[in-house]
Amino acid sequence: MATEGRLKNIVAIVATTRLTEARAKIFGHVLNPTGQKSPHKILWEKLISDKVAGWYPYDIKKDDPLVMARQEQERLSKFEMLKRRGKGPPKKGQGKRATKRSK
């Protein structure tokens, strides 16, 4: 009787392991019987992000030199306006850190 019970347990264990292997193969899962940490989850997310990035249209603005030049001009004019009001960025070596050191 005892050998029969052990045999059933062995057959059940083998059947469940084969079943999990088949399930992993069918559904594309990574089989990890030892339970150790694996980078598979991270690598899998990167592949999904590429797919999601493909859903959105390509931004033409980045390639058009006229659009880029206009944006640069707007940025420079904004800095010029801020400087006239005295709100622009300080010159190199005259920021908060430099004033703290000189005290």
Summary of the structure (lengths in Angstrom):
residues: 103
radius of gyration: 31.7
end to end distance: 90.5
largest distance: 96.2
contacts: 161
relative contact order: 0.04
helix: 69%
strand: 0%
